[in-house]
Amino acid sequence: MPVLTRRRTPVARHTQETEAASDYVFSHDGQLMLSRPLNADPAAQASLQDAFAEACAFVTAMNQAITSTQDPLTAAPYSPYNYQALERITHASQLFVRLTDEDIRHDTDNVGAQFNRTLLESLLDLPCNTADLAFADRLLTAIAEESRRIAQRAHPSQTRVGHLMFICAELLGMPVVSAVLFSADWRYNNNAIRSHPCLRNDPHPTRWRLHKSTYLFVLPPSPRHATHFQAAGHATSRHGKMVEWLKEVLTEPDHLPPTTAY
């Protein structure tokens, strides 16, 4: 289970409404977020925790599959921030239902840790305090490094860097898991990336053009229903079967078992 950071806050809006106080939990790498109403029914909280555990298991398998699969463009393993790999997971696995797409403009003169956190606040649409997103520095530095590598290759089929975050929340007493795929095209953000706002101390204006795709994530089957993964090679554990199946998603997306196996 990943290391978690946590915050509690009732979020005030510029209306007469106030959101219910919630407990927000982020994984150390920013790939998982758990949002729990503080006064939720115990049974609903237990269901939400189960959904979070399933999402965590999927993220672990997904990361292993991506980083152990060869990128045909570079002949090296995919980076965890490779947009093509993440987009193929969301498109070909048939576990994701696309809900919305949004282009985001983020113009700022923030630098350093404040830049990292305000950028993520803008992407998540959450008013977070400066201590809430402990993963932000590491995440955005890694994404910037991957973007610079893509820019150096300058291959026309690989221009985006991405990050996939899973958000577990409660809706009307039921657990709901959504996934948000953030991406940035280095061709439109190269000047901002080259200015190294993550590392600067002096205020410096940067202009960012980002994209955000939101999906409903359909949780994989429980072990007793995991027949869908049995076609995925010789792995015997559920985790191993999921890893092998996701590697097939990355390499042979047109030859997958039908989702009716769920």
C-alpha positions as CSV (number, residue, x, y, z in Angstrom):
1,M,0.0,0.0,0.0
2,P,1.5,3.4,-0.9
3,V,2.5,6.0,1.6
4,L,-0.3,8.5,2.1
5,T,-0.7,12.1,2.9
6,R,-3.9,13.5,4.2
7,R,-5.9,16.6,4.7
8,R,-9.2,17.5,6.2
9,T,-11.2,20.6,5.2
10,P,-14.7,21.9,4.7
11,V,-14.4,23.7,1.4
12,A,-16.2,27.1,1.2
13,R,-17.4,28.3,-2.2
14,H,-18.5,31.7,-3.5
15,T,-22.1,30.6,-3.1
16,Q,-24.4,30.0,-0.3
17,E,-23.5,26.3,-0.4
18,T,-20.7,24.5,1.5
19,E,-19.3,21.1,0.6
20,A,-19.5,18.5,3.2
21,A,-16.2,18.1,5.1
22,S,-14.1,15.4,3.6
23,D,-11.0,13.5,4.3
24,Y,-8.7,13.6,1.3
25,V,-6.0,11.0,1.0
26,F,-3.3,11.0,-1.7
27,S,-0.8,8.3,-2.6
28,H,2.9,9.3,-2.4
29,D,3.2,9.3,-6.2
30,G,0.0,11.2,-6.9
31,Q,-1.7,8.3,-8.7
32,L,-4.5,7.8,-6.2
33,M,-6.8,10.0,-4.3
34,L,-9.4,9.0,-1.8
35,S,-12.2,11.4,-0.9
36,R,-14.4,10.4,2.1
37,P,-17.1,12.4,3.8
38,L,-16.2,12.6,7.5
39,N,-19.7,11.6,8.6
40,A,-20.3,8.8,6.1
41,D,-22.2,5.7,7.1
42,P,-19.7,3.0,8.3
43,A,-20.9,0.5,5.6
44,A,-20.5,3.1,2.9
45,Q,-17.0,3.9,4.2
46,A,-16.1,0.2,4.1
47,S,-17.3,-0.1,0.5
48,L,-15.3,2.9,-0.4
49,Q,-12.2,1.5,1.2
50,D,-12.7,-1.7,-0.7
51,A,-13.0,0.2,-4.0
52,F,-9.8,2.1,-3.1
53,A,-8.0,-1.1,-2.5
54,E,-9.1,-2.5,-5.9
55,A,-8.0,0.7,-7.6
56,C,-4.6,0.5,-5.8
57,A,-4.2,-3.1,-7.0
58,F,-4.9,-2.0,-10.6
59,V,-2.5,0.9,-10.4
60,T,0.3,-1.3,-9.1
61,A,-0.3,-3.8,-12.0
62,M,-0.6,-1.0,-14.5
63,N,2.7,0.5,-13.5
64,Q,4.4,-2.8,-13.6
65,A,3.0,-3.6,-17.1
66,I,4.0,-0.2,-18.5
67,T,7.5,-0.2,-17.2
68,S,8.2,-3.8,-18.3
69,T,6.9,-3.3,-21.9
70,Q,9.1,-2.1,-24.6
71,D,8.3,1.2,-26.3
72,P,8.6,0.4,-30.0
73,L,9.9,4.0,-30.7
74,T,12.9,3.8,-28.3
75,A,13.4,0.0,-27.8
76,A,13.5,0.8,-24.1
77,P,10.8,0.2,-21.5
78,Y,7.9,2.7,-21.4
79,S,8.2,5.5,-19.0
80,P,5.3,5.7,-16.4
81,Y,4.5,9.1,-17.9
82,N,4.4,7.9,-21.5
83,Y,1.2,9.3,-22.9
84,Q,0.8,6.7,-25.6
85,A,0.9,3.9,-23.1
86,L,-1.5,5.6,-20.7
87,E,-3.9,6.5,-23.5
88,R,-3.8,2.9,-24.7
89,I,-4.6,1.6,-21.3
90,T,-7.7,3.9,-21.0
91,H,-8.8,3.2,-24.6
92,A,-8.1,-0.5,-25.2
93,S,-8.6,-2.1,-21.8
94,Q,-12.4,-1.3,-22.0
95,L,-12.3,-0.5,-18.3
96,F,-12.6,3.2,-18.8
97,V,-15.7,5.2,-20.0
98,R,-14.8,8.6,-21.2
99,L,-16.9,11.4,-19.6
100,T,-15.3,14.7,-20.4
101,D,-12.4,16.4,-22.2
102,E,-11.1,19.8,-21.2
103,D,-8.3,22.1,-22.5
104,I,-6.7,24.0,-19.6
105,R,-4.8,27.3,-19.7
106,H,-2.6,27.9,-16.7
107,D,-0.8,31.2,-16.7
108,T,1.3,31.9,-13.6
109,D,4.4,33.6,-12.2
110,N,4.7,31.1,-9.3
111,V,7.9,29.1,-9.0
112,G,9.2,26.2,-6.9
113,A,6.9,24.3,-4.6
114,Q,4.2,27.0,-4.9
115,F,4.2,26.5,-8.7
116,N,3.9,22.7,-8.3
117,R,1.0,22.9,-5.9
118,T,-1.0,25.7,-7.6
119,L,-0.7,23.8,-11.0
120,L,-2.1,20.6,-9.4
121,E,-4.9,22.6,-7.7
122,S,-5.9,23.9,-11.1
123,L,-5.9,20.5,-12.6
124,L,-7.8,18.8,-9.8
125,D,-10.1,21.8,-9.2
126,L,-9.4,21.5,-5.4
127,P,-8.5,24.3,-3.1
128,C,-5.5,22.7,-1.3
129,N,-3.2,24.1,1.3
130,T,0.5,24.2,0.7
131,A,1.1,21.1,2.9
132,D,-1.5,18.9,1.2
133,L,0.2,17.8,-2.0
134,A,3.5,16.4,-0.7
135,F,4.0,14.4,-4.0
136,A,3.7,17.5,-6.2
137,D,7.4,18.3,-6.3
138,R,8.5,14.8,-7.3
139,L,5.7,14.3,-9.7
140,L,6.1,17.5,-11.7
141,T,9.9,17.2,-11.8
142,A,9.6,13.7,-13.2
143,I,7.1,14.8,-15.8
144,A,9.3,17.7,-16.8
145,E,12.2,15.4,-17.3
146,E,10.2,13.1,-19.4
147,S,8.9,16.0,-21.5
148,R,12.5,17.1,-22.2
149,R,13.4,13.6,-23.3
150,I,10.5,13.6,-25.7
151,A,11.5,17.0,-27.0
152,Q,15.0,15.9,-27.7
153,R,13.7,12.9,-29.7
154,A,11.4,15.3,-31.6
155,H,9.4,12.3,-33.1
156,P,6.1,13.5,-34.7
157,S,4.2,10.5,-33.2
158,Q,5.3,11.2,-29.6
159,T,4.7,14.7,-28.4
160,R,2.8,14.4,-25.2
161,V,3.7,13.4,-21.6
162,G,0.9,12.2,-19.3
163,H,-0.1,11.3,-15.8
164,L,-3.1,9.1,-14.9
165,M,-4.7,9.7,-11.5
166,F,-7.5,7.5,-10.0
167,I,-10.0,9.3,-7.7
168,C,-12.2,7.2,-5.3
169,A,-15.2,9.0,-3.9
170,E,-18.7,8.3,-2.5
171,L,-21.8,9.2,-4.4
172,L,-25.2,8.6,-2.8
173,G,-23.6,6.1,-0.5
174,M,-22.0,4.1,-3.3
175,P,-18.3,4.0,-4.2
176,V,-17.3,5.6,-7.5
177,V,-13.9,5.5,-9.1
178,S,-13.0,8.0,-11.7
179,A,-9.7,8.4,-13.6
180,V,-8.2,11.6,-14.9
181,L,-5.6,11.6,-17.6
182,F,-3.6,14.8,-17.6
183,S,-1.3,15.5,-20.6
184,A,0.9,18.2,-22.0
185,D,2.3,18.6,-25.5
186,W,5.9,19.7,-25.4
187,R,5.5,21.7,-28.6
188,Y,3.1,24.1,-26.8
189,N,4.8,24.0,-23.4
190,N,8.5,23.9,-24.3
191,N,9.4,27.4,-23.3
192,A,7.6,27.0,-20.0
193,I,9.4,23.7,-19.4
194,R,12.8,25.1,-20.3
195,S,12.4,27.9,-17.8
196,H,12.4,25.2,-15.0
197,P,9.7,26.8,-12.8
198,C,9.9,23.8,-10.5
199,L,13.4,24.7,-9.5
200,R,13.5,28.5,-9.6
201,N,13.4,30.8,-6.6
202,D,12.7,34.1,-8.5
203,P,9.2,34.8,-9.8
204,H,9.0,34.0,-13.5
205,P,5.9,34.1,-15.8
206,T,5.0,30.8,-17.6
207,R,2.1,29.9,-19.8
208,W,0.9,26.3,-19.9
209,R,-1.5,24.6,-22.3
210,L,-2.7,21.3,-20.8
211,H,-5.4,18.7,-21.5
212,K,-7.5,16.8,-19.1
213,S,-9.6,13.7,-19.9
214,T,-11.9,12.3,-17.3
215,Y,-13.2,8.7,-17.2
216,L,-15.4,6.5,-15.2
217,F,-13.3,3.5,-14.1
218,V,-15.0,0.1,-14.1
219,L,-13.3,-1.8,-11.3
220,P,-11.7,-5.1,-12.4
221,P,-13.5,-8.3,-11.3
222,S,-12.9,-9.8,-7.9
223,P,-10.8,-13.0,-7.8
224,R,-13.9,-15.2,-8.0
225,H,-14.9,-13.4,-11.3
226,A,-11.4,-13.0,-12.7
227,T,-11.8,-15.3,-15.7
228,H,-11.1,-12.4,-18.0
229,F,-7.4,-12.5,-17.0
230,Q,-7.0,-16.2,-17.4
231,A,-6.0,-15.7,-21.1
232,A,-3.0,-13.7,-20.1
233,G,-0.1,-16.1,-20.2
234,H,1.3,-18.3,-17.4
235,A,0.9,-16.1,-14.4
236,T,-0.9,-17.8,-11.5
237,S,-1.7,-14.9,-9.1
238,R,-4.4,-12.4,-9.8
239,H,-1.8,-9.6,-9.8
240,G,0.4,-11.5,-12.2
241,K,-2.5,-12.2,-14.5
242,M,-3.5,-8.6,-14.5
243,V,0.0,-7.5,-15.3
244,E,0.3,-9.9,-18.2
245,W,-3.2,-8.9,-19.5
246,L,-2.3,-5.2,-19.4
247,K,0.9,-5.9,-21.3
248,E,-1.3,-7.4,-24.0
249,V,-3.4,-4.2,-23.9
250,L,-0.2,-2.3,-24.6
251,T,1.2,-4.5,-27.3
252,E,-1.9,-6.2,-28.9
253,P,-4.9,-4.1,-28.2
254,D,-6.9,-5.5,-31.2
255,H,-6.6,-9.1,-29.9
256,L,-8.0,-8.9,-26.4
257,P,-10.8,-11.1,-24.9
258,P,-14.2,-9.5,-25.0
259,T,-15.2,-7.4,-21.9
260,T,-18.4,-9.6,-21.6
261,A,-16.1,-11.9,-19.7
262,Y,-16.6,-9.5,-16.7
